[in-house]
Amino acid sequence: MHSIHLKDVHIPKGPDLFAFSVGEVVLCCVALFFFLVSWAVGGDEAKNSIGGNYSLVVLTLGILIGAVLGVVTKPKAS
């Protein structure tokens, strides 16, 4: 069995993956906005009915992961 070298690892880059990353960030930001508004209006009971702290963590991680993927997969200007 041969070892895997880092130069052999391929990170896909292209406009499709970049667009997906930007879209993920936008959708997670919109969802987080409405999550925070419903929490502010409805209180802790409303927050808990839509997933509570778990949803808050998932949306925040979605924004961070999408931003990192956007930076990594950004196509070079030609």
All heavy atoms as a GROMACS GRO file, in nm:
protein
  575
    1MET      N    1   0.085  -0.117   0.000
    1MET     CA    2   0.000   0.000   0.000
    1MET      C    3   0.090   0.124   0.000
    1MET      O    4   0.180   0.136   0.080
    1MET     CB    5  -0.088  -0.002   0.124
    1MET     CG    6  -0.190   0.103   0.126
    1MET     SD    7  -0.306   0.063   0.260
    1MET     CE    8  -0.353   0.224   0.301
    2HIS      N    9   0.062   0.216  -0.092
    2HIS     CA   10   0.145   0.336  -0.102
    2HIS      C   11   0.084   0.450  -0.022
    2HIS      O   12  -0.036   0.454   0.002
    2HIS     CB   13   0.165   0.376  -0.248
    2HIS     CG   14   0.038   0.414  -0.317
    2HIS    ND1   15  -0.055   0.322  -0.361
    2HIS    CD2   16  -0.012   0.535  -0.349
    2HIS    CE1   17  -0.157   0.385  -0.416
    2HIS    NE2   18  -0.133   0.514  -0.411
    3SER      N   19   0.167   0.543   0.018
    3SER     CA   20   0.119   0.655   0.098
    3SER      C   21   0.065   0.766   0.007
    3SER      O   22   0.099   0.775  -0.110
    3SER     CB   23   0.231   0.710   0.186
    3SER     OG   24   0.336   0.757   0.104
    4ILE      N   25  -0.018   0.851   0.064
    4ILE     CA   26  -0.076   0.963  -0.009
    4ILE      C   27   0.008   1.087   0.022
    4ILE      O   28   0.032   1.119   0.138
    4ILE     CB   29  -0.222   0.986   0.033
    4ILE    CG1   30  -0.306   0.864  -0.001
    4ILE    CG2   31  -0.278   1.111  -0.033
    4ILE    CD1   32  -0.448   0.872   0.050
    5HIS      N   33   0.051   1.154  -0.082
    5HIS     CA   34   0.129   1.276  -0.065
    5HIS      C   35   0.036   1.396  -0.082
    5HIS      O   36  -0.061   1.392  -0.156
    5HIS     CB   37   0.242   1.282  -0.168
    5HIS     CG   38   0.336   1.167  -0.156
    5HIS    ND1   39   0.429   1.156  -0.055
    5HIS    CD2   40   0.349   1.055  -0.231
    5HIS    CE1   41   0.497   1.045  -0.070
    5HIS    NE2   42   0.450   0.980  -0.175
    6LEU      N   43   0.067   1.505  -0.013
    6LEU     CA   44  -0.018   1.624  -0.018
    6LEU      C   45  -0.027   1.682  -0.158
    6LEU      O   46  -0.129   1.739  -0.196
    6LEU     CB   47   0.031   1.729   0.080
    6LEU     CG   48   0.007   1.697   0.227
    6LEU    CD1   49   0.063   1.808   0.314
    6LEU    CD2   50  -0.141   1.680   0.254
    7LYS      N   51   0.078   1.668  -0.239
    7LYS     CA   52   0.072   1.721  -0.374
    7LYS      C   53  -0.027   1.643  -0.460
    7LYS      O   54  -0.072   1.692  -0.564
    7LYS     CB   55   0.210   1.722  -0.439
    7LYS     CG   56   0.267   1.584  -0.458
    7LYS     CD   57   0.404   1.590  -0.523
    7LYS     CE   58   0.457   1.446  -0.526
    7LYS     NZ   59   0.522   1.411  -0.643
    8ASP      N   60  -0.063   1.522  -0.417
    8ASP     CA   61  -0.158   1.440  -0.492
    8ASP      C   62  -0.303   1.471  -0.456
    8ASP      O   63  -0.394   1.428  -0.525
    8ASP     CB   64  -0.133   1.291  -0.467
    8ASP     CG   65   0.004   1.248  -0.517
    8ASP    OD1   66   0.056   1.314  -0.609
    8ASP    OD2   67   0.058   1.150  -0.462
    9VAL      N   68  -0.324   1.545  -0.348
    9VAL     CA   69  -0.459   1.578  -0.305
    9VAL      C   70  -0.511   1.694  -0.391
    9VAL      O   71  -0.444   1.795  -0.408
    9VAL     CB   72  -0.462   1.617  -0.156
    9VAL    CG1   73  -0.602   1.659  -0.114
    9VAL    CG2   74  -0.415   1.501  -0.071
   10HIS      N   75  -0.629   1.677  -0.445
   10HIS     CA   76  -0.686   1.776  -0.536
   10HIS      C   77  -0.804   1.845  -0.468
   10HIS      O   78  -0.896   1.780  -0.423
   10HIS     CB   79  -0.732   1.710  -0.664
   10HIS     CG   80  -0.804   1.802  -0.757
   10HIS    ND1   81  -0.741   1.903  -0.825
   10HIS    CD2   82  -0.934   1.809  -0.793
   10HIS    CE1   83  -0.829   1.968  -0.898
   10HIS    NE2   84  -0.947   1.912  -0.880
   11ILE      N   85  -0.799   1.977  -0.461
   11ILE     CA   86  -0.911   2.054  -0.410
   11ILE      C   87  -0.985   2.109  -0.531
   11ILE      O   88  -0.927   2.184  -0.609
   11ILE     CB   89  -0.865   2.169  -0.319
   11ILE    CG1   90  -0.795   2.115  -0.196
   11ILE    CG2   91  -0.983   2.257  -0.278
   11ILE    CD1   92  -0.734   2.222  -0.107
   12PRO      N   93  -1.110   2.069  -0.550
   12PRO     CA   94  -1.182   2.118  -0.667
   12PRO      C   95  -1.202   2.269  -0.660
   12PRO      O   96  -1.235   2.323  -0.556
   12PRO     CB   97  -1.315   2.044  -0.662
   12PRO     CG   98  -1.330   2.000  -0.522
   12PRO     CD   99  -1.192   1.984  -0.466
   13LYS      N  100  -1.177   2.334  -0.771
   13LYS     CA  101  -1.197   2.478  -0.780
   13LYS      C  102  -1.278   2.505  -0.905
   13LYS      O  103  -1.266   2.436  -1.004
   13LYS     CB  104  -1.064   2.552  -0.787
   13LYS     CG  105  -0.982   2.544  -0.662
   13LYS     CD  106  -0.857   2.626  -0.673
   13LYS     CE  107  -0.778   2.618  -0.543
   13LYS     NZ  108  -0.658   2.698  -0.547
   14GLY      N  109  -1.357   2.606  -0.899
   14GLY     CA  110  -1.434   2.642  -1.016
   14GLY      C  111  -1.548   2.733  -0.979
   14GLY      O  112  -1.579   2.752  -0.862
   15PRO      N  113  -1.611   2.788  -1.080
   15PRO     CA  114  -1.719   2.883  -1.052
   15PRO      C  115  -1.841   2.818  -0.986
   15PRO      O  116  -1.912   2.883  -0.911
   15PRO     CB  117  -1.753   2.940  -1.189
   15PRO     CG  118  -1.700   2.840  -1.287
   15PRO     CD  119  -1.584   2.774  -1.221
   16ASP      N  120  -1.866   2.690  -1.014
   16ASP     CA  121  -1.982   2.625  -0.955
   16ASP      C  122  -1.967   2.608  -0.804
   16ASP      O  123  -2.059   2.636  -0.728
   16ASP     CB  124  -2.007   2.489  -1.020
   16ASP     CG  125  -2.046   2.500  -1.165
   16ASP    OD1  126  -2.096   2.609  -1.205
   16ASP    OD2  127  -2.025   2.404  -1.239
   17LEU      N  128  -1.852   2.563  -0.761
   17LEU     CA  129  -1.828   2.543  -0.618
   17LEU      C  130  -1.820   2.677  -0.546
   17LEU      O  131  -1.867   2.691  -0.433
   17LEU     CB  132  -1.701   2.462  -0.595
   17LEU     CG  133  -1.677   2.410  -0.454
   17LEU    CD1  134  -1.796   2.328  -0.407
   17LEU    CD2  135  -1.552   2.326  -0.450
   18PHE      N  136  -1.764   2.778  -0.612
   18PHE     CA  137  -1.758   2.911  -0.553
   18PHE      C  138  -1.899   2.968  -0.538
   18PHE      O  139  -1.933   3.025  -0.434
   18PHE     CB  140  -1.671   3.003  -0.639
   18PHE     CG  141  -1.666   3.144  -0.588
   18PHE    CD1  142  -1.598   3.175  -0.471
   18PHE    CD2  143  -1.728   3.247  -0.656
   18PHE    CE1  144  -1.592   3.304  -0.423
   18PHE    CE2  145  -1.723   3.376  -0.610
   18PHE     CZ  146  -1.655   3.405  -0.492
   19ALA      N  147  -1.982   2.952  -0.639
   19ALA     CA  148  -2.120   3.001  -0.633
   19ALA      C  149  -2.197   2.928  -0.523
   19ALA      O  150  -2.278   2.990  -0.452
   19ALA     CB  151  -2.189   2.983  -0.767
   20PHE      N  152  -2.174   2.800  -0.508
   20PHE     CA  153  -2.239   2.724  -0.401
   20PHE      C  154  -2.196   2.778  -0.265
   20PHE      O  155  -2.279   2.793  -0.175
   20PHE     CB  156  -2.203   2.576  -0.412
   20PHE     CG  157  -2.252   2.494  -0.297
   20PHE    CD1  158  -2.385   2.456  -0.288
   20PHE    CD2  159  -2.166   2.456  -0.195
   20PHE    CE1  160  -2.431   2.382  -0.181
   20PHE    CE2  161  -2.211   2.382  -0.088
   20PHE     CZ  162  -2.344   2.344  -0.081
   21SER      N  163  -2.068   2.810  -0.249
   21SER     CA  164  -2.017   2.862  -0.122
   21SER      C  165  -2.080   2.997  -0.088
   21SER      O  166  -2.121   3.020   0.026
   21SER     CB  167  -1.865   2.876  -0.127
   21SER     OG  168  -1.805   2.754  -0.156
   22VAL      N  169  -2.086   3.084  -0.188
   22VAL     CA  170  -2.146   3.216  -0.165
   22VAL      C  171  -2.295   3.201  -0.134
   22VAL      O  172  -2.349   3.266  -0.045
   22VAL     CB  173  -2.122   3.307  -0.287
   22VAL    CG1  174  -2.200   3.436  -0.274
   22VAL    CG2  175  -1.974   3.336  -0.303
   23GLY      N  176  -2.362   3.113  -0.206
   23GLY     CA  177  -2.504   3.088  -0.180
   23GLY      C  178  -2.528   3.033  -0.041
   23GLY      O  179  -2.626   3.070   0.025
   24GLU      N  180  -2.439   2.946   0.004
   24GLU     CA  181  -2.452   2.890   0.138
   24GLU      C  182  -2.440   2.999   0.244
   24GLU      O  183  -2.517   3.003   0.340
   24GLU     CB  184  -2.346   2.783   0.161
   24GLU     CG  185  -2.350   2.725   0.300
   24GLU     CD  186  -2.233   2.634   0.329
   24GLU    OE1  187  -2.145   2.616   0.244
   24GLU    OE2  188  -2.231   2.582   0.442
   25VAL      N  189  -2.345   3.089   0.225
   25VAL     CA  190  -2.325   3.198   0.321
   25VAL      C  191  -2.449   3.288   0.323
   25VAL      O  192  -2.498   3.326   0.430
   25VAL     CB  193  -2.198   3.279   0.288
   25VAL    CG1  194  -2.192   3.406   0.370
   25VAL    CG2  195  -2.074   3.195   0.311
   26VAL      N  196  -2.500   3.321   0.205
   26VAL     CA  197  -2.617   3.410   0.197
   26VAL      C  198  -2.739   3.344   0.263
   26VAL      O  199  -2.808   3.407   0.345
   26VAL     CB  200  -2.648   3.446   0.051
   26VAL    CG1  201  -2.782   3.514   0.037
   26VAL    CG2  202  -2.538   3.535  -0.005
   27LEU      N  203  -2.765   3.219   0.231
   27LEU     CA  204  -2.882   3.151   0.289
   27LEU      C  205  -2.870   3.132   0.440
   27LEU      O  206  -2.968   3.148   0.513
   27LEU     CB  207  -2.905   3.018   0.219
   27LEU     CG  208  -2.954   3.027   0.076
   27LEU    CD1  209  -2.966   2.888   0.014
   27LEU    CD2  210  -3.087   3.100   0.067
   28CYS      N  211  -2.750   3.099   0.487
   28CYS     CA  212  -2.731   3.084   0.631
   28CYS      C  213  -2.745   3.219   0.703
   28CYS      O  214  -2.798   3.224   0.814
   28CYS     CB  215  -2.596   3.021   0.662
   28CYS     SG  216  -2.591   2.845   0.630
   29CYS      N  217  -2.700   3.327   0.639
   29CYS     CA  218  -2.717   3.460   0.700
   29CYS      C  219  -2.864   3.498   0.708
   29CYS      O  220  -2.909   3.552   0.810
   29CYS     CB  221  -2.640   3.564   0.621
   29CYS     SG  222  -2.462   3.559   0.648
   30VAL      N  223  -2.939   3.470   0.603
   30VAL     CA  224  -3.083   3.501   0.603
   30VAL      C  225  -3.153   3.416   0.710
   30VAL      O  226  -3.235   3.467   0.787
   30VAL     CB  227  -3.144   3.478   0.464
   30VAL    CG1  228  -3.296   3.483   0.469
   30VAL    CG2  229  -3.090   3.579   0.365
   31ALA      N  230  -3.120   3.288   0.716
   31ALA     CA  231  -3.181   3.201   0.817
   31ALA      C  232  -3.145   3.245   0.958
   31ALA      O  233  -3.229   3.243   1.048
   31ALA     CB  234  -3.138   3.056   0.793
   32LEU      N  235  -3.020   3.284   0.978
   32LEU     CA  236  -2.977   3.332   1.110
   32LEU      C  237  -3.049   3.460   1.148
   32LEU      O  238  -3.089   3.479   1.263
   32LEU     CB  239  -2.826   3.352   1.113
   32LEU     CG  240  -2.766   3.396   1.246
   32LEU    CD1  241  -2.790   3.290   1.353
   32LEU    CD2  242  -2.617   3.421   1.230
   33PHE      N  243  -3.068   3.550   1.051
   33PHE     CA  244  -3.142   3.673   1.077
   33PHE      C  245  -3.284   3.643   1.125
   33PHE      O  246  -3.328   3.696   1.228
   33PHE     CB  247  -3.146   3.759   0.951
   33PHE     CG  248  -3.237   3.878   0.962
   33PHE    CD1  249  -3.199   3.988   1.037
   33PHE    CD2  250  -3.361   3.878   0.901
   33PHE    CE1  251  -3.284   4.098   1.049
   33PHE    CE2  252  -3.446   3.987   0.912
   33PHE     CZ  253  -3.408   4.097   0.986
   34PHE      N  254  -3.355   3.556   1.054
   34PHE     CA  255  -3.491   3.524   1.094
   34PHE      C  256  -3.495   3.444   1.225
   34PHE      O  257  -3.588   3.458   1.303
   34PHE     CB  258  -3.565   3.449   0.982
   34PHE     CG  259  -3.607   3.541   0.872
   34PHE    CD1  260  -3.547   3.536   0.747
   34PHE    CD2  261  -3.707   3.635   0.893
   34PHE    CE1  262  -3.585   3.621   0.647
   34PHE    CE2  263  -3.746   3.721   0.792
   34PHE     CZ  264  -3.684   3.714   0.668
   35PHE      N  265  -3.394   3.363   1.249
   35PHE     CA  266  -3.384   3.292   1.376
   35PHE      C  267  -3.372   3.391   1.491
   35PHE      O  268  -3.441   3.380   1.593
   35PHE     CB  269  -3.263   3.198   1.373
   35PHE     CG  270  -3.241   3.123   1.502
   35PHE    CD1  271  -3.307   3.004   1.526
   35PHE    CD2  272  -3.154   3.170   1.599
   35PHE    CE1  273  -3.288   2.934   1.644
   35PHE    CE2  274  -3.133   3.102   1.717
   35PHE     CZ  275  -3.201   2.983   1.739
   36LEU      N  276  -3.282   3.491   1.475
   36LEU     CA  277  -3.262   3.590   1.581
   36LEU      C  278  -3.384   3.680   1.599
   36LEU      O  279  -3.418   3.716   1.712
   36LEU     CB  280  -3.137   3.673   1.551
   36LEU     CG  281  -3.005   3.597   1.556
   36LEU    CD1  282  -2.891   3.686   1.511
   36LEU    CD2  283  -2.980   3.540   1.694
   37VAL      N  284  -3.451   3.715   1.490
   37VAL     CA  285  -3.573   3.796   1.501
   37VAL      C  286  -3.682   3.719   1.574
   37VAL      O  287  -3.748   3.773   1.664
   37VAL     CB  288  -3.621   3.842   1.362
   37VAL    CG1  289  -3.762   3.899   1.368
   37VAL    CG2  290  -3.526   3.945   1.304
   38SER      N  291  -3.701   3.592   1.538
   38SER     CA  292  -3.805   3.513   1.607
   38SER      C  293  -3.770   3.491   1.753
   38SER      O  294  -3.858   3.486   1.838
   38SER     CB  295  -3.826   3.380   1.536
   38SER     OG  296  -3.711   3.301   1.544
   39TRP      N  297  -3.642   3.481   1.785
   39TRP     CA  298  -3.599   3.466   1.923
   39TRP      C  299  -3.627   3.595   1.999
   39TRP      O  300  -3.675   3.593   2.113
   39TRP     CB  301  -3.452   3.431   1.926
   39TRP     CG  302  -3.394   3.404   2.062
   39TRP    CD1  303  -3.459   3.389   2.180
   39TRP    CD2  304  -3.256   3.386   2.091
   39TRP    NE1  305  -3.371   3.364   2.281
   39TRP    CE2  306  -3.245   3.361   2.230
   39TRP    CE3  307  -3.140   3.388   2.015
   39TRP    CZ2  308  -3.122   3.338   2.292
   39TRP    CZ3  309  -3.018   3.365   2.077
   39TRP    CH2  310  -3.010   3.340   2.214
   40ALA      N  311  -3.598   3.710   1.938
   40ALA     CA  312  -3.621   3.839   2.004
   40ALA      C  313  -3.770   3.864   2.026
   40ALA      O  314  -3.810   3.918   2.129
   40ALA     CB  315  -3.560   3.951   1.922
   41VAL      N  316  -3.852   3.825   1.930
   41VAL     CA  317  -3.996   3.851   1.940
   41VAL      C  318  -4.065   3.748   2.029
   41VAL      O  319  -4.147   3.782   2.114
   41VAL     CB  320  -4.060   3.853   1.799
   41VAL    CG1  321  -4.211   3.859   1.808
   41VAL    CG2  322  -4.007   3.970   1.718
   42GLY      N  323  -4.029   3.620   2.011
   42GLY     CA  324  -4.100   3.513   2.080
   42GLY      C  325  -4.037   3.464   2.208
   42GLY      O  326  -4.099   3.387   2.282
   43GLY      N  327  -3.916   3.502   2.235
   43GLY     CA  328  -3.849   3.460   2.357
   43GLY      C  329  -3.788   3.321   2.346
   43GLY      O  330  -3.774   3.264   2.238
   44ASP      N  331  -3.754   3.266   2.460
   44ASP     CA  332  -3.686   3.136   2.464
   44ASP      C  333  -3.775   3.022   2.417
   44ASP      O  334  -3.725   2.924   2.361
   44ASP     CB  335  -3.636   3.107   2.606
   44ASP     CG  336  -3.514   3.190   2.641
   44ASP    OD1  337  -3.441   3.230   2.548
   44ASP    OD2  338  -3.492   3.215   2.761
   45GLU      N  339  -3.905   3.032   2.437
   45GLU     CA  340  -3.994   2.925   2.391
   45GLU      C  341  -3.995   2.916   2.240
   45GLU      O  342  -3.995   2.807   2.183
   45GLU     CB  343  -4.135   2.947   2.444
   45GLU     CG  344  -4.148   2.925   2.593
   45GLU     CD  345  -4.290   2.944   2.642
   45GLU    OE1  346  -4.382   2.944   2.559
   45GLU    OE2  347  -4.307   2.958   2.764
   46ALA      N  348  -3.994   3.029   2.172
   46ALA     CA  349  -3.990   3.030   2.026
   46ALA      C  350  -3.856   2.977   1.977
   46ALA      O  351  -3.849   2.902   1.878
   46ALA     CB  352  -4.014   3.170   1.972
   47LYS      N  353  -3.748   3.015   2.045
   47LYS     CA  354  -3.615   2.966   2.007
   47LYS      C  355  -3.608   2.815   2.021
   47LYS      O  356  -3.558   2.746   1.931
   47LYS     CB  357  -3.508   3.033   2.092
   47LYS     CG  358  -3.367   2.984   2.059
   47LYS     CD  359  -3.265   3.038   2.155
   47LYS     CE  360  -3.266   2.952   2.278
   47LYS     NZ  361  -3.153   2.963   2.364
   48ASN      N  362  -3.658   2.763   2.130
   48ASN     CA  363  -3.653   2.620   2.153
   48ASN      C  364  -3.742   2.542   2.057
   48ASN      O  365  -3.713   2.428   2.025
   48ASN     CB  366  -3.690   2.588   2.298
   48ASN     CG  367  -3.584   2.637   2.394
   48ASN    OD1  368  -3.468   2.650   2.359
   48ASN    ND2  369  -3.626   2.667   2.516
   49SER      N  370  -3.850   2.604   2.008
   49SER     CA  371  -3.939   2.534   1.916
   49SER      C  372  -3.879   2.521   1.777
   49SER      O  373  -3.923   2.436   1.699
   49SER     CB  374  -4.074   2.606   1.907
   49SER     OG  375  -4.059   2.729   1.838
   50ILE      N  376  -3.778   2.602   1.743
   50ILE     CA  377  -3.714   2.592   1.612
   50ILE      C  378  -3.571   2.538   1.620
   50ILE      O  379  -3.491   2.560   1.533
   50ILE     CB  380  -3.717   2.728   1.536
   50ILE    CG1  381  -3.653   2.838   1.619
   50ILE    CG2  382  -3.856   2.764   1.494
   50ILE    CD1  383  -3.643   2.972   1.548
   51GLY      N  384  -3.542   2.466   1.724
   51GLY     CA  385  -3.414   2.398   1.734
   51GLY      C  386  -3.322   2.446   1.843
   51GLY      O  387  -3.222   2.382   1.874
   52GLY      N  388  -3.351   2.561   1.900
   52GLY     CA  389  -3.272   2.610   2.013
   52GLY      C  390  -3.128   2.641   1.979
   52GLY      O  391  -3.096   2.688   1.870
   53ASN      N  392  -3.041   2.613   2.073
   53ASN     CA  393  -2.899   2.643   2.057
   53ASN      C  394  -2.835   2.560   1.946
   53ASN      O  395  -2.738   2.602   1.883
   53ASN     CB  396  -2.825   2.621   2.188
   53ASN     CG  397  -2.863   2.723   2.292
   53ASN    OD1  398  -2.904   2.834   2.259
   53ASN    ND2  399  -2.852   2.685   2.418
   54TYR      N  400  -2.889   2.442   1.920
   54TYR     CA  401  -2.837   2.356   1.813
   54TYR      C  402  -2.850   2.427   1.678
   54TYR      O  403  -2.755   2.429   1.599
   54TYR     CB  404  -2.911   2.223   1.812
   54TYR     CG  405  -2.868   2.131   1.701
   54TYR    CD1  406  -2.746   2.065   1.708
   54TYR    CD2  407  -2.948   2.110   1.590
   54TYR    CE1  408  -2.705   1.980   1.606
   54TYR    CE2  409  -2.908   2.027   1.488
   54TYR     CZ  410  -2.787   1.962   1.497
   54TYR     OH  411  -2.746   1.879   1.396
   55SER      N  412  -2.964   2.487   1.652
   55SER     CA  413  -2.984   2.560   1.526
   55SER      C  414  -2.891   2.680   1.517
   55SER      O  415  -2.837   2.710   1.410
   55SER     CB  416  -3.128   2.608   1.514
   55SER     OG  417  -3.215   2.500   1.502
   56LEU      N  418  -2.870   2.747   1.626
   56LEU     CA  419  -2.780   2.862   1.628
   56LEU      C  420  -2.637   2.820   1.593
   56LEU      O  421  -2.570   2.885   1.512
   56LEU     CB  422  -2.784   2.928   1.766
   56LEU     CG  423  -2.707   3.058   1.784
   56LEU    CD1  424  -2.762   3.166   1.692
   56LEU    CD2  425  -2.716   3.102   1.928
   57VAL      N  426  -2.592   2.709   1.648
   57VAL     CA  427  -2.458   2.659   1.619
   57VAL      C  428  -2.447   2.614   1.474
   57VAL      O  429  -2.348   2.644   1.406
   57VAL     CB  430  -2.421   2.544   1.716
   57VAL    CG1  431  -2.295   2.473   1.673
   57VAL    CG2  432  -2.407   2.596   1.858
   58VAL      N  433  -2.548   2.543   1.423
   58VAL     CA  434  -2.544   2.494   1.285
   58VAL      C  435  -2.541   2.610   1.186
   58VAL      O  436  -2.465   2.608   1.088
   58VAL     CB  437  -2.664   2.401   1.258
   58VAL    CG1  438  -2.681   2.373   1.110
   58VAL    CG2  439  -2.648   2.271   1.335
   59LEU      N  440  -2.621   2.713   1.210
   59LEU     CA  441  -2.622   2.827   1.119
   59LEU      C  442  -2.490   2.904   1.123
   59LEU      O  443  -2.438   2.947   1.020
   59LEU     CB  444  -2.739   2.920   1.153
   59LEU     CG  445  -2.878   2.864   1.122
   59LEU    CD1  446  -2.985   2.957   1.176
   59LEU    CD2  447  -2.895   2.842   0.974
   60THR      N  448  -2.434   2.918   1.241
   60THR     CA  449  -2.305   2.986   1.254
   60THR      C  450  -2.194   2.907   1.185
   60THR      O  451  -2.111   2.964   1.113
   60THR     CB  452  -2.270   3.009   1.402
   60THR    OG1  453  -2.378   3.079   1.464
   60THR    CG2  454  -2.143   3.089   1.417
   61LEU      N  455  -2.193   2.776   1.205
   61LEU     CA  456  -2.093   2.692   1.138
   61LEU      C  457  -2.114   2.694   0.986
   61LEU      O  458  -2.016   2.689   0.911
   61LEU     CB  459  -2.100   2.549   1.190
   61LEU     CG  460  -2.039   2.526   1.327
   61LEU    CD1  461  -2.061   2.381   1.372
   61LEU    CD2  462  -1.892   2.559   1.328
   62GLY      N  463  -2.238   2.700   0.942
   62GLY     CA  464  -2.265   2.709   0.799
   62GLY      C  465  -2.206   2.834   0.738
   62GLY      O  466  -2.150   2.831   0.627
   63ILE      N  467  -2.216   2.945   0.808
   63ILE     CA  468  -2.158   3.070   0.760
   63ILE      C  469  -2.006   3.058   0.754
   63ILE      O  470  -1.943   3.097   0.655
   63ILE     CB  471  -2.202   3.188   0.848
   63ILE    CG1  472  -2.352   3.213   0.831
   63ILE    CG2  473  -2.123   3.314   0.814
   63ILE    CD1  474  -2.409   3.311   0.931
   64LEU      N  475  -1.945   3.005   0.859
   64LEU     CA  476  -1.800   2.993   0.864
   64LEU      C  477  -1.746   2.897   0.758
   64LEU      O  478  -1.648   2.928   0.689
   64LEU     CB  479  -1.755   2.948   1.003
   64LEU     CG  480  -1.775   3.047   1.116
   64LEU    CD1  481  -1.739   2.986   1.250
   64LEU    CD2  482  -1.693   3.172   1.091
   65ILE      N  483  -1.810   2.782   0.742
   65ILE     CA  484  -1.765   2.685   0.644
   65ILE      C  485  -1.783   2.739   0.502
   65ILE      O  486  -1.696   2.724   0.417
   65ILE     CB  487  -1.840   2.551   0.662
   65ILE    CG1  488  -1.795   2.485   0.792
   65ILE    CG2  489  -1.818   2.458   0.544
   65ILE    CD1  490  -1.879   2.366   0.833
   66GLY      N  491  -1.894   2.805   0.477
   66GLY     CA  492  -1.916   2.865   0.345
   66GLY      C  493  -1.816   2.973   0.314
   66GLY      O  494  -1.768   2.985   0.200
   67ALA      N  495  -1.780   3.053   0.414
   67ALA     CA  496  -1.681   3.159   0.392
   67ALA      C  497  -1.542   3.100   0.362
   67ALA      O  498  -1.472   3.148   0.273
   67ALA     CB  499  -1.674   3.250   0.514
   68VAL      N  500  -1.505   2.996   0.435
   68VAL     CA  501  -1.376   2.932   0.411
   68VAL      C  502  -1.374   2.869   0.272
   68VAL      O  503  -1.277   2.884   0.197
   68VAL     CB  504  -1.345   2.829   0.521
   68VAL    CG1  505  -1.227   2.742   0.483
   68VAL    CG2  506  -1.320   2.898   0.653
   69LEU      N  507  -1.480   2.798   0.235
   69LEU     CA  508  -1.488   2.739   0.101
   69LEU      C  509  -1.487   2.845  -0.007
   69LEU      O  510  -1.429   2.825  -0.114
   69LEU     CB  511  -1.614   2.653   0.088
   69LEU     CG  512  -1.606   2.514   0.146
   69LEU    CD1  513  -1.741   2.444   0.135
   69LEU    CD2  514  -1.501   2.432   0.077
   70GLY      N  515  -1.550   2.958   0.019
   70GLY     CA  516  -1.549   3.068  -0.078
   70GLY      C  517  -1.410   3.121  -0.101
   70GLY      O  518  -1.372   3.152  -0.215
   71VAL      N  519  -1.331   3.132   0.004
   71VAL     CA  520  -1.194   3.182  -0.009
   71VAL      C  521  -1.107   3.078  -0.082
   71VAL      O  522  -1.027   3.112  -0.170
   71VAL     CB  523  -1.134   3.216   0.130
   71VAL    CG1  524  -0.985   3.240   0.120
   71VAL    CG2  525  -1.206   3.336   0.188
   72VAL      N  526  -1.126   2.952  -0.048
   72VAL     CA  527  -1.044   2.846  -0.107
   72VAL      C  528  -1.078   2.825  -0.255
   72VAL      O  529  -0.989   2.802  -0.337
   72VAL     CB  530  -1.062   2.714  -0.028
   72VAL    CG1  531  -0.998   2.598  -0.100
   72VAL    CG2  532  -1.003   2.730   0.111
   73THR      N  533  -1.204   2.834  -0.291
   73THR     CA  534  -1.246   2.800  -0.427
   73THR      C  535  -1.265   2.922  -0.517
   73THR      O  536  -1.315   2.907  -0.629
   73THR     CB  537  -1.378   2.720  -0.424
   73THR    OG1  538  -1.479   2.802  -0.364
   73THR    CG2  539  -1.362   2.592  -0.348
   74LYS      N  540  -1.226   3.038  -0.472
   74LYS     CA  541  -1.245   3.159  -0.553
   74LYS      C  542  -1.166   3.146  -0.683
   74LYS      O  543  -1.046   3.125  -0.681
   74LYS     CB  544  -1.198   3.281  -0.475
   74LYS     CG  545  -1.222   3.410  -0.549
   74LYS     CD  546  -1.181   3.528  -0.464
   74LYS     CE  547  -1.204   3.657  -0.541
   74LYS     NZ  548  -1.162   3.773  -0.463
   75PRO      N  549  -1.235   3.160  -0.797
   75PRO     CA  550  -1.162   3.150  -0.924
   75PRO      C  551  -1.072   3.271  -0.945
   75PRO      O  552  -1.104   3.382  -0.903
   75PRO     CB  553  -1.273   3.145  -1.028
   75PRO     CG  554  -1.398   3.186  -0.961
   75PRO     CD  555  -1.378   3.176  -0.814
   76LYS      N  556  -0.960   3.245  -1.009
   76LYS     CA  557  -0.864   3.353  -1.035
   76LYS      C  558  -0.914   3.439  -1.150
   76LYS      O  559  -0.967   3.389  -1.248
   76LYS     CB  560  -0.728   3.296  -1.069
   76LYS     CG  561  -0.665   3.223  -0.954
   76LYS     CD  562  -0.530   3.168  -0.991
   76LYS     CE  563  -0.470   3.094  -0.872
   76LYS     NZ  564  -0.342   3.033  -0.906
   77ALA      N  565  -0.897   3.570  -1.136
   77ALA     CA  566  -0.937   3.661  -1.242
   77ALA      C  567  -0.840   3.648  -1.359
   77ALA      O  568  -0.720   3.640  -1.341
   77ALA     CB  569  -0.937   3.804  -1.190
   78SER      N  570  -0.894   3.645  -1.478
   78SER     CA  571  -0.806   3.630  -1.594
   78SER      C  572  -0.805   3.754  -1.680
   78SER      O  573  -0.881   3.842  -1.673
   78SER     CB  574  -0.849   3.512  -1.678
   78SER     OG  575  -0.986   3.515  -1.706
   0.00000   0.00000   0.00000
